[in-house]
Amino acid sequence: MNFMSKIKVIPCSGIGKVYGLMAREAMLRVSGELLPEETETVCLAHIVTGEEDAKEKVEGFTCVTMDGCPKMCAAKNVAFVGGNVVKEFKSIDAMKEHRGIDAGTATFLTDDGWNIVDELADMVKKEILEIIEGEK
């Protein structure tokens, strides 16, 4: 990994589902609060629409994605434009550990939903720290 650049953390756009909201909030927590010096987020919509600046930010760089569903749109699109996707997460997988819990809606998370976001963000943080340690 080029330590002159930050690891890209890219969530799905998952509009319309709580899992997409959870993915976005978890990755924003990683890049904004937990590892702001080591990570940055890139807008998936800009990647998908072929925006040159977004493509340049991920092409050839270490990326971690989080999708809301099994379609894996974030992971697939980041890889398609040349991002080096080293870890793929799915927020829906976290719900398997919390069966029956109401995490919220596509626009609003419950307290339980925010707790799951915290768990997801901590998982991503742990993985990124392992990636960084492995590259030293």
C-alpha positions in Angstrom: 0.0 0.0 0.0 1.1 3.5 -0.7 1.2 5.2 2.7 1.0 8.5 1.0 -2.6 7.8 0.3 -5.5 6.9 2.5 -7.4 3.6 2.3 -10.6 4.2 0.5 -13.8 3.1 2.4 -16.7 3.0 0.0 -20.3 2.1 1.0 -23.1 1.2 -1.3 -25.7 3.7 -2.3 -28.5 1.3 -1.2 -31.3 3.9 -1.3 -34.6 2.5 0.0 -33.3 -0.1 2.4 -32.1 0.1 6.0 -29.1 -2.0 5.1 -27.8 0.7 2.7 -28.3 3.4 5.4 -26.4 1.2 7.9 -23.5 0.7 5.4 -23.2 4.4 4.7 -23.3 5.4 8.3 -20.7 2.8 9.3 -18.3 3.8 6.6 -18.8 7.5 7.4 -18.1 6.8 11.0 -14.8 5.0 10.0 -13.6 7.8 7.8 -14.9 10.7 9.9 -14.4 9.6 13.4 -12.5 6.3 13.9 -9.7 6.5 11.3 -9.8 9.9 9.7 -6.1 10.1 9.1 -5.9 6.6 7.5 -9.1 6.5 5.5 -11.4 8.6 3.2 -14.7 7.8 1.5 -15.5 8.1 -2.1 -19.0 8.5 -3.5 -20.1 5.3 -5.2 -22.6 7.2 -7.4 -19.7 9.2 -8.8 -17.8 5.9 -9.5 -20.7 4.3 -11.2 -21.4 7.3 -13.4 -17.8 7.4 -14.5 -16.8 10.6 -12.9 -13.1 10.9 -13.7 -12.1 12.4 -10.3 -13.8 9.5 -8.4 -12.2 6.9 -10.7 -8.7 8.5 -10.1 -9.3 8.4 -6.3 -9.8 4.6 -6.3 -7.9 3.3 -9.4 -4.9 1.3 -8.1 -5.5 2.2 -4.5 -6.4 0.0 -1.5 -10.2 -0.1 -1.0 -12.6 -1.5 1.5 -16.3 -1.7 0.5 -19.5 -2.2 2.4 -22.6 -3.3 0.6 -26.1 -3.5 1.9 -27.2 -6.6 0.0 -25.8 -9.6 -1.8 -25.6 -7.8 -5.2 -22.3 -6.3 -4.0 -22.6 -3.2 -6.2 -20.0 -1.2 -4.3 -17.4 -4.0 -4.5 -18.1 -4.8 -8.1 -18.1 -1.2 -9.3 -14.9 -0.2 -7.4 -13.1 -3.2 -8.8 -14.5 -2.4 -12.3 -12.8 1.0 -12.3 -9.5 -0.5 -11.0 -9.8 -0.1 -7.3 -7.9 -2.8 -5.3 -10.8 -4.1 -3.1 -9.0 -5.9 -0.3 -12.1 -6.5 1.9 -15.8 -6.6 1.2 -18.4 -6.3 3.9 -22.2 -6.6 3.8 -24.3 -4.8 6.4 -27.0 -7.4 5.9 -24.7 -10.0 7.4 -24.6 -8.1 10.7 -28.4 -8.5 10.9 -27.9 -12.3 11.1 -26.5 -11.7 14.6 -29.5 -9.6 15.5 -32.4 -11.5 14.2 -35.8 -9.9 15.0 -34.3 -6.5 15.9 -35.8 -3.5 14.3 -32.9 -1.5 13.0 -35.0 1.2 11.4 -36.0 2.3 8.0 -34.2 3.5 4.9 -34.1 7.0 6.4 -34.1 6.5 10.1 -32.1 4.2 12.4 -33.4 3.0 15.8 -31.1 2.9 18.8 -30.6 -0.8 17.9 -29.8 0.2 14.4 -27.1 2.7 15.6 -25.7 0.0 17.8 -25.3 -2.3 14.8 -23.7 0.6 12.9 -21.2 0.9 15.7 -20.4 -2.9 15.4 -20.0 -2.6 11.7 -17.7 0.4 12.0 -15.6 -1.4 14.6 -15.3 -4.4 12.3 -14.1 -2.2 9.4 -11.7 -0.3 11.7 -10.2 -3.6 12.9 -9.7 -4.8 9.3 -8.1 -1.6 8.2 -5.7 -1.6 11.1 -4.7 -5.1 10.2 -4.2 -4.1 6.5 -2.0 -1.2 7.6 0.0 -3.4 10.0 0.4 -6.1 7.3 1.8 -3.5 4.9 4.5 -2.2 7.2 
